[in-house]
Amino acid sequence: MMEVILNLHDKPDFNQIVVALESRNHGVNNLCMGNNTALTSINDFSMRIIKSDLGWLSEIEKDIVYDMASKCIAEKCGRTAMPEMRRKWTIPATDLHPTIEILLREPSLTGDNLGLKTWATSFSVSKKIGQVGRDYFLHLLSPINSLKNCIHLNTLQSKIRVLELGSGTGLLGIVAAAVWGVPVLSTDLEDVQENLCYNIQLNYDAISRVSGGSVSSKVLDWRIPEKAFSELREFELIMATDPLYDEFHPLAFARTVNLFLKKNSDSRLLVAIPLRDKYTFQLSQDLKRQLLLRQFQIVSVDLELSQDNDWAGSRNNSDSFHIETTIWRRSEVDTKGD
C-alpha cells in the first residue's frame, strides 16, 4: 500500500485520514528486515493528529481517528504498550501449499510473559515449513510407497506425532498442521495456555481448508517434563522456535527433548534460535553442548537475517540478527544402546 501524505491544515475528511493512517501502518507484521524510517513516519503523523483538535470532524469520527493514532504510537513505542490485538499472518503459497492466513490474538505483553507475542523466528520458520518438510522430514511425512509421486505434503495423511515446545501464540504449530497434514501437540507454560487454546480454535477452519491436520495444546514445563503426561509419550518430530531466554533453558530444553523424542535414527528435532546478541549466542552454544552430550547429531544448519519489528523503538533490539535453524537427529550409537 502506497503511503498517503496529508497536511492537516487542509482539513482532510475522515476517510482520507483513516486511509493515511492505514497506509503508514501497513505491513507491521512483516518481521523480516523492517524499516525504521517508515516507523518514524507513522509516529510523526500520529502525533500531529493527537495534537490537533480535528474540529472539522464529528465527535464519533474524532474518537475513531484518535484511537487509531494512539495505537500506532503505542506500537511504535514497543509491544508492551499495545492493548490486546489480533494480527493476521500470511504464509505465502508455494508449490507445496496454497496461501495460508492465520489470525492470532496477542494480549498486552506484561512482565516477562514472552509467550503472548508472536516473534520473528516463529514467522520466519513458518513461512518455509513446507520446504523444510520436503528437504528433511519426507521420510517421516510420506508413506514409503508415495515418495516418488509426492507433490503436496498435506495429501500424505502421515501418522507421525509432532510436539512443539514453547508454542507461545501457536503460529508454528498451526502452520505445520496445515501444511503437513499432521496432528501437532502445542505446549507451553500454564499462563500461556488460555491464549494458545483460543488461537488454535480461532484457526480451525484455516487448517481444515488446507489439509486434515489438527492442533491440540497441553501444559509442559521443561523443569518438570516428566509430569506433563500420565505415561511416557514419544514423538517422531519435535520443533521449537526462540526457546532460549534464561540460563537454565539449554539444559532443561535438552532434557525435555531427550525424554520425548522417539529413540530411533529417523526421529528429528527442529530448533530455531535468534542470535540477537552475545547472550543469546551463548545460550545457543550451551544448547548444542547439551544435545551433543546426549548423543544427538546435527543434520543441517541454516542462517537467515531477520528483525523483531515490534521492538524497533528500542535501540537495543532494533538491529537485525541471524536466525539459526538447526535440524538434529539421534546418533546410531544412542539408538542402538536403548
HUTARA-V558281 format. One record per helix or strand. SS is the DSSP state (H for helix, E for strand). FROM is the first residue (numbers start at 1). TO is the last residue. Records with the same first field share a line. If there is no record, write none. Layout:
BEGIN
SS=FROM-TO, FROM-TO
END
This chain:
BEGIN
H=8-10, 14-25, 36-51, 59-77, 79-81, 114-116, 120-127, 129-136, 138-141, 144-146, 153-155, 171-180, 190-202, 204-208, 222-227, 249-260, 278-293, 309-311, 332-337
E=85-91, 100-106, 161-164, 183-188, 214-219, 235-235, 237-241, 261-261, 268-275, 296-306, 321-330
END
